[in-house]
Amino acid sequence: MSLRNDHENLKNHINTLRGFVILLFITLGGAWLTIQDLSRTQTVSIPPDTRSGAIVELGKSHPANVFSFTAYIFHTLNDWVVDGSVEYSQNIYKLQHFFTKKYMQELLDDVLAKGSGGALSERARTLKLMGIYSDDNVDIVSDESWIVWLDFELTEHVKGLQIKKVNIRYPIKIVATDSNPDTNPWGLLLDGYSQSPFEIKDLAK
């Protein structure tokens, strides 16, 4: 009788240990999946000057990074090497994951309006960024929206002949988004102009 009780006790103990091991594997598996998901989706925005220290938050964009993102995307959008009638629309679709739906439609309407009048045909355009980031270049509207002031030297040629060279200030609205990090790792979108771009004679805002 004692041997039978000892056998039953041992069997119960083994079952308990087996259940504990299974529970441990499930817990570890869940923790691993959580860590993997966090490593794929969390973004840390580092300010350009950390000599005096910096406070960073996961998923929050520093104004300097917002500025760099905006300058890069807007420059790429307006870089027409040979023929704007082809390259403008190509750039829009290439960069579509970095535009809000509203701004995407505004760009497509702009292509249609200019293209129908022949204004894009054989037109080359280049933008040269004037200056570097400063706090004055980015207005913080909220934790998830900004207005970025970009100063560009715009040069245009038609059939190799320069027809325009002017300095223009572009006030561009930017919003944060929970987009797919594979297609938009910045988690930011251009949302059009906050007001009409205008010619500038100097770099003072």
C-alpha positions in Angstrom: 0.0 0.0 0.0 2.9 2.3 0.9 4.6 1.6 -2.5 1.4 2.4 -4.3 1.0 5.7 -2.5 4.6 6.6 -3.2 4.1 5.7 -6.9 1.0 7.9 -7.0 2.7 10.8 -5.3 5.7 10.5 -7.6 3.4 10.4 -10.6 1.5 13.5 -9.4 4.8 15.3 -8.8 6.0 14.5 -12.3 2.7 15.8 -13.8 3.0 19.0 -11.8 6.6 19.5 -13.0 5.5 18.8 -16.6 2.7 21.4 -16.3 5.2 23.9 -14.9 7.6 23.3 -17.7 4.9 23.8 -20.3 3.7 27.0 -18.7 7.3 28.3 -18.6 7.7 27.6 -22.3 4.5 29.4 -23.1 5.5 32.4 -21.0 9.0 32.6 -22.6 7.5 32.2 -26.0 5.1 35.1 -25.4 7.9 37.3 -24.0 10.1 36.5 -27.1 7.3 37.5 -29.5 6.7 40.7 -27.6 10.4 41.6 -27.7 10.5 40.8 -31.5 7.4 43.0 -32.1 8.9 45.9 -30.1 12.2 45.7 -32.0 10.3 46.0 -35.3 8.0 48.9 -34.4 9.7 51.2 -31.9 11.5 54.3 -33.1 13.9 56.4 -31.2 14.5 60.0 -32.5 17.9 61.4 -31.5 18.4 65.2 -31.5 21.4 66.4 -33.5 23.2 68.0 -30.5 23.5 65.7 -27.4 26.5 67.4 -25.8 24.3 68.7 -22.9 22.3 65.5 -22.7 19.0 64.7 -24.2 15.6 63.2 -23.2 14.2 60.8 -25.9 10.9 59.0 -26.0 10.0 55.9 -28.0 7.9 56.7 -31.0 8.4 60.5 -30.6 10.0 62.5 -33.4 12.4 65.3 -32.6 11.9 68.5 -34.6 15.4 68.0 -36.2 14.4 64.6 -37.5 11.1 66.0 -38.8 13.1 68.7 -40.6 15.5 66.2 -42.2 12.6 63.9 -43.3 10.7 66.8 -44.8 13.7 68.2 -46.7 14.6 64.8 -48.1 11.1 63.8 -49.3 10.3 67.3 -50.7 13.6 67.5 -52.5 13.2 64.0 -54.0 9.6 64.9 -55.1 10.8 67.9 -57.0 14.0 66.5 -58.6 13.3 66.3 -62.3 16.5 65.5 -64.1 15.2 65.6 -67.7 11.4 65.8 -68.2 8.9 66.8 -65.5 6.0 65.4 -67.5 7.4 62.0 -66.8 9.4 62.3 -63.6 7.0 64.4 -61.5 4.3 61.7 -61.6 6.9 58.9 -61.1 8.2 60.6 -58.0 4.7 61.0 -56.6 4.0 57.3 -56.9 7.5 56.4 -55.6 6.9 58.5 -52.5 3.2 57.9 -52.0 3.7 56.2 -48.6 5.0 59.6 -47.3 2.0 61.7 -48.2 -1.4 62.0 -46.6 -4.3 61.0 -48.9 -5.3 64.7 -49.2 -1.8 65.8 -50.2 -1.5 62.9 -52.6 -4.6 64.0 -54.4 -3.4 67.6 -54.5 -0.2 66.5 -56.2 -2.1 64.4 -58.7 -4.3 67.3 -59.5 -1.2 69.5 -59.9 0.3 67.0 -62.4 -3.0 67.0 -64.4 -3.3 70.8 -64.4 0.3 71.5 -65.4 0.6 68.5 -67.7 -2.5 69.4 -69.7 -1.1 72.9 -70.4 2.3 71.5 -71.4 4.0 73.2 -68.5 5.9 70.1 -67.5 7.1 69.0 -71.0 10.9 68.7 -71.1 11.2 70.8 -67.9 14.0 69.9 -65.6 13.9 71.1 -62.0 16.5 71.0 -59.2 16.2 72.2 -55.6 19.2 73.2 -53.4 18.5 73.4 -49.7 19.6 76.8 -48.2 20.9 76.6 -44.6 20.7 73.8 -42.0 18.3 72.9 -39.2 17.5 75.4 -36.4 14.6 75.6 -34.0 13.1 78.4 -36.1 12.7 76.0 -39.0 10.1 73.8 -37.3 6.9 75.1 -35.6 5.5 72.5 -33.2 1.7 72.4 -33.6 1.2 69.4 -31.3 3.0 66.2 -30.3 2.0 64.7 -33.7 2.0 67.7 -36.1 4.5 70.3 -37.2 5.0 73.0 -39.8 8.5 72.8 -41.4 9.9 75.9 -43.1 12.2 74.9 -46.0 14.2 77.4 -48.0 15.3 76.2 -51.4 17.0 77.6 -54.4 14.8 76.5 -57.3 16.3 76.2 -60.7 14.4 75.1 -63.9 15.5 74.4 -67.4 13.4 73.7 -70.5 15.3 72.0 -73.4 18.6 72.9 -71.7 17.7 76.6 -71.4 17.5 78.1 -67.9 14.2 79.8 -67.4 14.0 80.2 -63.6 16.4 80.6 -60.7 14.7 81.8 -57.5 14.8 81.3 -53.7 11.5 80.1 -52.3 10.3 79.4 -48.8 8.0 76.4 -48.5 5.9 76.0 -45.3 5.0 72.3 -45.2 2.6 70.6 -42.8 3.8 67.3 -41.3 1.8 64.8 -39.3 2.7 61.6 -37.4 1.2 58.3 -38.5 1.1 54.7 -37.3 2.1 53.5 -40.8 3.8 50.3 -41.7 7.5 50.7 -40.7 8.5 48.6 -43.8 7.1 51.3 -46.1 7.5 54.4 -43.9 10.1 53.9 -41.2 9.9 57.6 -40.2 6.2 57.4 -39.3 5.7 60.9 -40.8 3.6 62.2 -43.6 3.7 65.4 -45.7 0.2 67.0 -45.6 0.6 70.0 -48.0 1.3 73.6 -47.4 0.2 75.6 -44.4 0.2 78.6 -46.7 1.3 79.4 -50.2 5.1 79.2 -50.8 6.7 82.6 -51.4 9.9 84.1 -52.8 12.5 85.2 -50.3 15.3 87.7 -50.7 17.3 86.6 -47.7 17.3 83.7 -45.1 15.6 85.7 -42.2 12.2 84.0 -41.3 
